[in-house]
Amino acid sequence: MDGRLYQPKTIHQLVEEFDFRFTKSLGQNFLIDGNVIRKIADAAQVSQGDAVLEIGAGIGVLTEEMALRGAQVLCVEIDESLRPILKKTLGHYPQVTIHYQDILKVDLRALLEERFGQRPVKVVANLPYYVTTPILRFLLREDYNIQSIHVMVQREMAQRLVATSGKDYGSISVYMQLRGRIEKVLNVPASCFMPAPRVDSAVLAIVPKFDPLLDYVQLEKIVRGAFSKRRKTLLNALSTYGLPVEKSQIEAALLKTGIDPKRRAETLSPEDYIRLGANFPKISGGKGGEHFGE
């Protein structure tokens, strides 16, 4: 095969040769801009000997770049129809392993330990827009020995994840910032993909952080409740969300934390929510964090 995988002519050849059909429901949009691919690998500092987890290999355009840099790459790919294509495009890279499964159904700890042992792992991925939040939650809910995460997401979602104030700042912003240090490192226009999506994208850099002393489940419930009714005061939003806590107890917790009960959810920083969580009554039931961050 002539040329790099990201070249449009190469992608067209592969699509025609294997009669491949892009699946919209899987968010299949392949990068065709070499500069963007190199910038992603540069941002993640992918280099010789790195252990890299890629989610969604596609036809291998980003995988190829990381393999050429000498990284050991484990790709988790949901689309079985890509097997023959990936065998052709990546089969000659012995350091690349492809595991065909839905990432959300993987025993990630076991898979990473089997492939990389106890080595710290870098996650690099072009995430399907429809499943961005579930995948990020999945990666960050436990300490999987992930060193860094560099992911392509919809630009609008990126703005929400990094927001610290304003209309974009919501429960998902707080969740991500409780779980990691996050910043936007690159904007990517729709023209850099085949087929071109209807929206632009952005690359986020996330450094996971875990505090064993924090009750993240409790924090998620509090944050979710606080943002459930953005126009209401914190006291009213939390007391009507369905938490198994009396309104008087919620007010006492807010006052003990030094937070005016009349404030609204978007006026609190992630650190404020940590302090509130420490003073909040223990939550054992009620609505929880299963769908937190949507």
C-alpha positions in Angstrom: 0.0 0.0 0.0 1.5 3.3 -1.1 1.5 6.3 1.2 0.3 6.9 4.8 -3.1 5.7 5.9 -4.5 9.1 6.4 -4.2 10.1 2.8 -7.7 10.3 1.2 -6.7 8.2 -1.8 -5.5 5.4 0.5 -8.8 5.5 2.5 -10.8 5.4 -0.8 -8.7 2.4 -2.0 -9.4 0.5 1.3 -13.1 1.3 1.3 -13.4 0.1 -2.3 -11.2 -3.0 -1.8 -13.1 -4.2 1.3 -16.5 -2.8 0.4 -16.5 -1.0 3.7 -19.6 1.0 4.8 -19.2 3.8 7.3 -21.5 3.2 10.2 -23.1 6.4 11.4 -24.3 4.9 14.6 -20.6 4.1 15.5 -19.5 7.7 14.8 -17.0 6.5 12.2 -15.1 9.5 10.8 -11.5 8.9 9.8 -8.8 11.6 10.2 -7.3 12.6 6.8 -5.0 15.4 8.0 -1.5 14.3 8.8 -0.7 17.5 10.7 -3.5 16.9 13.1 -2.5 13.3 13.6 1.1 14.4 14.4 -0.1 17.1 16.8 -2.2 14.6 18.7 0.7 12.2 19.1 3.0 15.2 20.0 0.5 16.4 22.6 0.4 12.9 24.2 4.2 12.8 23.9 4.0 9.3 22.3 7.5 7.9 22.0 9.6 4.8 21.9 8.4 2.1 24.3 5.3 3.9 25.5 2.3 1.8 26.5 -0.7 3.2 24.7 -4.4 2.4 24.8 -6.4 3.5 21.7 -10.2 3.4 21.7 -11.6 2.9 18.2 -8.8 2.2 15.7 -10.8 2.9 12.6 -8.6 1.9 9.8 -5.5 2.7 11.8 -4.5 6.3 10.8 -3.6 7.3 14.4 -2.4 3.9 15.3 0.1 4.0 12.5 1.6 7.3 13.7 2.1 5.9 17.2 3.5 2.6 16.0 6.0 4.5 13.8 7.1 6.4 16.9 7.9 3.0 18.6 4.9 2.8 21.0 3.3 -0.4 22.1 -0.3 0.1 21.2 -3.4 -1.8 22.3 -6.5 -0.9 20.3 -10.0 -1.7 21.5 -12.3 -1.7 18.4 -16.0 -2.4 18.5 -16.5 -2.9 14.7 -15.7 -6.5 13.7 -16.1 -5.6 10.0 -12.8 -3.7 10.3 -10.9 -6.9 10.9 -9.7 -7.5 7.3 -8.8 -3.8 6.8 -6.8 -3.6 10.0 -5.1 -6.8 9.2 -3.8 -5.2 6.0 -3.1 -1.8 7.5 -1.6 -2.7 10.8 -0.7 -6.4 10.5 3.0 -5.7 9.9 3.4 -3.8 13.2 4.2 -6.5 15.8 3.8 -3.9 18.6 0.2 -3.3 17.8 -2.5 -5.5 19.3 -6.2 -5.1 18.4 -8.9 -6.3 20.8 -12.4 -6.5 19.3 -14.9 -5.5 21.9 -17.0 -2.6 23.2 -14.7 -0.6 25.5 -17.6 -0.2 28.0 -17.8 -3.9 28.4 -14.1 -4.6 28.7 -12.5 -5.7 32.0 -10.1 -2.9 31.5 -7.8 -3.6 34.4 -7.3 -7.2 33.4 -6.8 -6.2 29.7 -4.2 -3.6 30.5 -2.3 -5.8 32.9 -2.3 -8.6 30.4 -0.8 -6.4 27.7 1.3 -4.0 29.6 1.8 -5.4 33.1 2.1 -2.7 35.7 3.4 0.0 33.3 1.6 3.4 33.2 -0.6 3.7 30.2 -1.4 6.7 27.9 -4.8 6.8 26.3 -5.1 8.3 22.9 -8.3 8.2 20.9 -10.7 9.8 18.5 -13.9 9.2 20.4 -17.3 8.7 18.8 -19.4 11.7 19.7 -22.4 9.7 20.9 -20.5 7.9 23.6 -17.9 10.5 24.7 -19.3 10.9 28.2 -19.7 7.2 29.1 -16.2 6.4 27.9 -14.6 9.2 29.8 -16.6 8.2 32.9 -15.4 4.6 32.4 -11.8 5.6 32.1 -11.9 7.9 35.2 -14.1 6.0 37.6 -11.2 3.8 38.9 -7.5 4.1 39.1 -6.4 2.1 36.0 -2.8 3.3 36.2 -3.6 5.7 33.3 -0.9 8.4 33.0 -2.7 10.7 30.6 -5.7 10.8 28.3 -5.7 12.6 25.0 -9.0 12.4 23.2 -10.8 14.0 20.3 -14.3 15.0 21.1 -17.0 17.3 19.7 -15.9 20.9 20.2 -19.1 21.8 22.0 -18.6 18.9 24.4 -15.0 20.0 25.0 -16.2 23.5 25.9 -18.5 22.0 28.5 -15.8 19.7 30.0 -13.3 22.5 30.5 -15.8 25.2 31.5 -15.3 26.8 35.0 -18.2 29.3 34.7 -21.1 30.4 32.5 -23.8 28.4 30.6 -21.3 25.7 29.6 -20.4 25.0 33.2 -22.5 22.1 34.5 -22.5 18.8 36.3 -20.3 17.1 33.7 -17.7 20.0 34.0 -17.5 19.5 37.8 -17.3 15.7 37.4 -14.4 15.9 35.0 -12.6 18.4 37.0 -13.0 16.4 40.2 -11.6 13.4 38.4 -8.7 15.0 36.5 -6.8 18.0 35.4 -8.2 18.9 31.9 -7.4 21.3 29.2 -8.2 21.8 25.5 -5.0 21.5 23.4 -6.2 21.6 19.8 -9.2 22.6 17.6 -9.9 20.3 14.7 -12.3 21.5 11.9 -14.7 19.0 10.3 -12.8 19.2 7.0 -10.1 17.1 8.6 -12.3 13.9 8.6 -13.7 11.5 6.1 -16.7 11.6 5.9 -16.8 15.1 7.3 -19.0 15.4 10.4 -21.5 18.3 10.8 -19.5 19.8 13.7 -16.0 20.7 14.5 -13.9 18.8 17.1 -11.3 19.5 19.7 -8.6 17.5 21.4 -8.6 17.4 25.2 -5.6 16.5 27.5 -6.6 14.9 30.8 -4.4 13.9 33.7 -6.4 11.6 36.0 -6.3 12.3 39.7 -7.6 10.1 42.5 -8.0 11.0 46.1 -8.6 7.8 48.2 -10.1 10.0 51.0 -12.9 11.4 48.8 -16.3 9.7 48.5 -16.8 10.2 44.8 -20.2 8.5 44.7 -21.5 10.9 47.4 -19.9 13.9 45.5 -21.6 12.9 42.3 -25.0 12.7 43.9 -24.6 16.1 45.5 -23.4 17.7 42.2 -26.1 16.1 40.2 -28.7 17.3 42.6 -27.3 20.8 42.7 -27.5 21.2 38.9 -30.8 19.4 38.5 -32.6 22.8 38.7 -30.1 25.4 37.7 -32.5 28.3 38.3 -33.2 27.3 41.9 -31.0 28.0 44.9 -28.7 25.3 46.0 -30.9 24.6 49.0 -34.1 24.2 47.0 -32.4 22.2 44.2 -30.8 19.7 46.6 -33.9 19.4 48.8 -36.2 18.6 45.9 -33.8 16.2 44.0 -34.8 13.2 45.9 -31.8 12.7 48.2 -32.5 10.9 51.5 -31.6 14.0 53.5 -33.8 16.5 55.3 -33.9 20.1 54.0 -32.7 21.3 57.4 -29.7 19.0 57.2 -28.8 20.3 53.7 -29.1 23.9 55.0 -26.9 23.1 57.9 -24.3 21.5 55.7 -24.2 24.5 53.4 -23.8 26.9 56.3 -21.1 24.8 57.9 -19.2 24.8 54.6 -19.5 28.6 54.5 -21.8 28.5 51.4 -24.9 30.7 51.3 -27.9 28.4 50.7 -29.3 31.0 48.3 -26.4 30.6 45.9 -26.8 28.5 42.7 -25.0 25.5 41.5 -22.9 27.2 38.8 -21.3 29.6 41.4 -19.5 26.7 43.2 -16.1 25.4 42.1 -15.2 21.7 42.2 -13.3 22.5 45.3 -16.4 24.0 46.9 -18.3 20.8 46.1 -15.5 18.8 47.8 -15.8 20.9 50.9 -19.6 20.6 50.9 -19.3 16.8 50.4 -17.2 16.6 53.6 -19.9 18.3 55.6 -22.9 16.6 54.0 -24.8 13.8 55.7 -23.9 10.4 54.4 -26.1 9.5 51.5 -27.0 5.8 51.2 -29.9 6.0 48.8 -31.9 8.3 46.6 -31.0 9.3 43.1 -27.4 8.6 42.3 -24.5 8.9 39.9 -25.4 6.2 37.4 -26.2 8.8 34.7 -24.1 11.6 36.2 -22.6 14.0 33.8 -25.1 13.7 30.9 
